[in-house]
Amino acid sequence: MGVKLNRIFRPGAIGALIDEYERVALELKNLLSTITQEEFIKISDPLTKDEDCRSIQSVMKHVVSAGYRYADQICDFLNKPVVNHNYHVYNVVHAIDELENFIFFTAGIVQDNLKMTDEEISATKKETRWGLYDIEMMFEHAIVHILRHRRQIEKFMASQK
């Protein structure tokens, strides 16, 4: 049985996006909570050229690393200092902890910016490593990133059965 969702409905467009970011992270967390350490480290795709996609562990290292990069970019959009992140994804517990950590960190960044107007959101537009983005687009990218990798982990799990 998964963790129950205690819904918070934050105000504003950015509030809605952080709510959805938390929701997809919870879905991934619930999936990870069903995985053994053996399944976590097993090479599920030995033929891939993408080092981030060989095992559930490598996928989660990538998800956590990307989650912190998205948070750093959101800091940049909001003219807040970027933080040096130390994290480890050695096992399933670490993966869940770090997933929670980067979501919590991101929620803290935007706490005072939940009700940004459309004009304020548009004013955050900058060139990023992903192209020309604003804070809303970055959240959408981050949300879909978790969804894509949750699906990938589900496929790995199905192939191990």
Secondary structure as the mmCIF struct_conf table of DSSP 4:
data_model
#
loop_
_struct_conf.conf_type_id
_struct_conf.id
_struct_conf.beg_label_comp_id
_struct_conf.beg_label_asym_id
_struct_conf.beg_label_seq_id
_struct_conf.end_label_comp_id
_struct_conf.end_label_asym_id
_struct_conf.end_label_seq_id
HELX_LH_PP_P HELX_LH_PP_P1 GLY A 2 LYS A 4
BEND BEND1 PRO A 11 PRO A 11
HELX_RH_AL_P HELX_RH_AL_P1 GLY A 12 LEU A 32
TURN_TY1_P TURN_TY1_P1 SER A 33 THR A 34
HELX_RH_AL_P HELX_RH_AL_P2 GLN A 37 ILE A 41
BEND BEND2 LYS A 42 LYS A 42
STRN STRN1 ILE A 43 ILE A 43
BEND BEND3 SER A 44 SER A 44
TURN_TY1_P TURN_TY1_P2 PRO A 46 LEU A 47
BEND BEND4 LYS A 49 LYS A 49
HELX_RH_3T_P HELX_RH_3T_P1 GLU A 51 CYS A 53
BEND BEND5 ARG A 54 ARG A 54
STRN STRN2 SER A 55 SER A 55
HELX_RH_AL_P HELX_RH_AL_P3 ILE A 56 PHE A 77
TURN_TY1_P TURN_TY1_P3 LEU A 78 ASN A 79
BEND BEND6 TYR A 90 ASN A 91
HELX_RH_AL_P HELX_RH_AL_P4 VAL A 92 VAL A 110
HELX_RH_3T_P HELX_RH_3T_P2 GLN A 111 ASN A 113
TURN_TY1_P TURN_TY1_P4 LEU A 114 LYS A 115
HELX_RH_AL_P HELX_RH_AL_P5 ASP A 118 SER A 122
TURN_TY1_P TURN_TY1_P5 ALA A 123 THR A 124
STRN STRN3 LYS A 126 THR A 128
TURN_TY1_P TURN_TY1_P6 ARG A 129 TRP A 130
STRN STRN4 GLY A 131 TYR A 133
HELX_RH_AL_P HELX_RH_AL_P6 ILE A 135 GLN A 160
#
